[in-house]
Amino acid sequence: MKGWIIPKGGADFVCAMENVLDVYERPYNPKEPVLNLDESPKQLIGEKRTSYTDKQGILHQDYEYERKGVQDIYMLAEPKAGKREVLLKDNHNAKSYAEVILHIAEKMYPNVDKITIIEDNLAAHKLSSLYEIVSPERARNIIKKIEIVRTPKHGSWLNIAELELSILTRQGLDKRIDTKEKLKEQVEQWYQIRNKKKTKINWTFKTKDARIKLKRLYPSFEP
């Protein structure tokens, strides 16, 4: 997980947390998918000297490397369906976010009634940015079928897409990848294998559990 920070808690935190947990308790409905969205930068790294594997199978890799730019990895995961996709963008600005939302609405789920997206509170996460890349009619039609549910500040652990990003990093990516094309090839191979297995994530931590185990985060009140 990304830099765990102990949250201070309070009404804003627990309200946002319980919003997310309530969504996770919904029964699976293919006409109303629940999708988790998260992004993470990936430094592209090239080698100054060509690595090689010796006769004993040991990889010899020089410690020197060359930076080749950064790609942002957008993880789109529907845990109850065992489905995910990974998109690559040159940055994580508002326009890139809008392009991802467009992909979700028109490529992944063109024929559903509603799409619930769980994501964090990045400033770039603005549905209004859709108006900058498509017509007003098209933007409005997309927005009308999307429900955004945001994790609380310092509550990114609530986002299943963060777990999927961690699995991708460990299982699917070489430590040194020098081009966007190679990165795209590796992420596609990873999620296609994972989708073929219909690998699901069963979230078992519920609101009733949070009120016991995370009681310290809840504000005190006088009944």
C-alpha positions in Angstrom: 0.0 0.0 0.0 1.1 3.6 -0.6 2.7 5.2 2.5 0.3 4.2 5.3 -0.6 7.2 7.4 -2.6 6.8 10.6 -5.8 8.9 10.1 -7.0 11.3 12.7 -10.5 10.2 12.4 -13.5 12.4 13.1 -17.0 12.7 11.5 -15.7 13.5 8.0 -13.4 10.4 8.0 -16.0 7.9 9.3 -18.8 9.2 7.1 -16.6 8.7 4.0 -15.4 5.4 5.2 -18.9 4.1 5.9 -20.0 5.3 2.5 -17.4 3.1 0.9 -18.1 0.1 3.2 -21.8 0.4 2.4 -21.1 0.1 -1.3 -18.9 -3.0 -0.8 -21.9 -4.6 0.9 -24.1 -4.3 -2.1 -25.0 -7.5 -3.9 -23.4 -8.1 -7.3 -25.4 -6.6 -10.1 -23.9 -6.7 -13.6 -26.3 -3.8 -14.7 -24.9 -1.6 -11.8 -21.2 -2.5 -11.6 -19.0 -1.2 -8.7 -15.6 -0.2 -10.0 -12.5 0.8 -8.1 -10.1 3.3 -9.6 -6.6 4.2 -8.6 -3.4 5.4 -10.3 0.3 5.1 -9.6 3.3 6.5 -11.5 5.8 4.1 -13.0 9.3 5.4 -13.8 10.6 4.1 -17.1 14.2 3.0 -16.7 16.8 2.0 -19.3 20.1 0.4 -18.8 23.4 2.1 -19.6 25.1 -1.3 -20.0 23.3 -4.4 -21.4 22.5 -6.9 -18.7 23.0 -10.7 -19.3 22.3 -14.0 -17.7 25.3 -16.3 -17.1 25.4 -20.1 -17.5 24.2 -20.6 -13.9 21.1 -18.6 -14.7 22.2 -15.6 -12.6 21.2 -12.2 -14.0 24.0 -9.6 -14.1 22.6 -6.1 -14.2 24.6 -2.9 -13.8 23.5 -0.6 -11.0 23.6 2.4 -13.3 20.4 3.3 -15.2 18.9 6.0 -17.3 15.6 7.6 -16.7 13.2 7.4 -19.7 10.2 9.3 -18.4 7.1 8.4 -16.3 3.9 6.7 -17.2 0.8 6.8 -15.0 -0.8 3.4 -14.5 -4.6 3.6 -14.0 -6.1 0.5 -12.4 -9.8 -0.2 -13.1 -11.0 -3.1 -11.0 -14.4 -4.6 -10.6 -13.7 -7.0 -7.7 -17.0 -8.9 -7.5 -16.8 -9.7 -11.3 -13.2 -10.7 -11.2 -12.5 -8.2 -13.9 -9.9 -5.4 -14.3 -8.3 -3.3 -17.0 -5.1 -1.1 -16.9 -4.7 2.1 -18.8 -1.5 4.0 -19.3 -1.4 7.8 -19.5 1.4 10.3 -19.7 0.3 12.1 -16.6 -2.5 12.2 -14.0 -4.1 15.5 -14.7 -7.8 16.2 -15.1 -7.9 15.6 -18.8 -6.3 12.1 -18.4 -8.8 11.4 -15.7 -11.7 12.4 -18.0 -10.3 10.1 -20.7 -10.3 7.2 -18.2 -13.9 8.0 -17.2 -14.8 8.0 -20.9 -13.2 4.6 -21.4 -15.1 3.2 -18.4 -18.5 4.5 -19.5 -18.2 3.9 -23.3 -15.8 1.0 -23.7 -16.1 -1.1 -20.5 -19.7 -0.6 -19.6 -21.7 0.9 -22.5 -24.9 -0.9 -21.7 -25.3 -0.7 -17.9 -27.8 1.4 -15.9 -25.3 2.9 -13.4 -21.6 2.7 -12.7 -20.4 3.3 -9.1 -16.7 4.3 -9.0 -14.7 4.2 -5.7 -11.7 6.5 -5.9 -9.6 8.8 -3.8 -9.7 12.6 -3.4 -7.1 13.8 -5.9 -7.8 17.3 -7.2 -7.7 16.0 -10.8 -10.7 13.8 -10.2 -13.3 16.0 -11.7 -16.2 14.8 -13.8 -16.5 18.3 -15.2 -13.3 17.7 -17.2 -15.4 15.5 -19.5 -16.8 18.8 -21.0 -13.2 19.6 -22.2 -12.9 16.4 -24.3 -16.4 15.6 -25.6 -19.6 17.5 -26.5 -21.8 18.7 -23.6 -24.5 16.2 -24.5 -22.1 13.3 -24.4 -20.5 14.5 -21.2 -23.9 14.9 -19.5 -25.1 11.4 -20.6 -21.9 9.9 -19.0 -22.2 11.9 -15.8 -25.9 10.9 -15.4 -25.0 7.3 -15.1 -22.0 7.6 -12.8 -21.9 7.6 -9.0 -18.7 8.7 -7.4 -17.8 7.5 -3.9 -14.6 8.8 -2.5 -12.4 7.3 0.2 -11.5 9.5 3.2 -8.3 11.4 3.4 -5.6 8.9 4.5 -8.1 6.2 3.8 -6.7 4.8 0.5 -6.5 1.4 2.1 -10.3 1.2 1.5 -9.7 1.3 -2.3 -9.4 -2.3 -3.7 -7.8 -0.9 -6.8 -4.8 0.0 -4.6 -4.5 -3.7 -3.7 -4.6 -4.6 -7.4 -1.9 -2.1 -8.2 0.3 -3.7 -5.5 -0.3 -7.2 -7.0 0.5 -5.9 -10.5 3.8 -4.4 -9.3 4.8 -7.6 -7.6 3.6 -10.1 -10.1 3.5 -8.4 -13.5 6.2 -5.8 -13.9 9.9 -6.0 -14.4 12.0 -3.7 -12.2 13.4 -2.0 -15.2 11.1 -1.2 -18.1 12.4 1.4 -20.6 9.5 2.1 -23.0 5.8 2.7 -22.8 5.3 -0.2 -25.3 7.0 -2.7 -23.1 5.1 -1.5 -20.0 1.8 -1.8 -21.9 2.6 -5.3 -23.0 3.4 -6.4 -19.5 0.3 -4.9 -17.9 -2.0 -6.3 -20.5 -0.5 -9.8 -20.1 -1.0 -9.5 -16.4 -4.6 -8.4 -16.3 -5.7 -10.7 -19.2 -4.3 -13.7 -17.2 -6.0 -12.5 -14.0 -9.3 -11.9 -15.8 -9.2 -15.4 -17.4 -8.9 -16.8 -13.9 -11.8 -14.5 -12.8 -9.7 -13.6 -9.8 -12.0 -11.8 -7.3 -11.3 -9.9 -4.1 -13.8 -10.6 -1.4 -14.0 -7.6 0.9 -15.1 -8.8 4.4 -14.5 -5.7 6.5 -17.9 -4.2 7.1 -19.4 -1.1 8.7 -20.3 -3.0 11.9 -16.6 -4.2 12.1 -15.3 -0.6 11.7 -17.5 0.6 14.6 -15.8 -1.9 16.8 -12.2 -2.2 15.5 -11.8 1.5 14.6 -13.9 2.9 17.4 -11.1 5.4 18.2 -11.7 7.1 14.9 -15.3 7.9 15.6 -16.2 11.2 17.3 -17.6 11.0 20.8 -21.2 12.2 21.3 -23.7 12.6 24.1 -26.9 10.5 23.4 
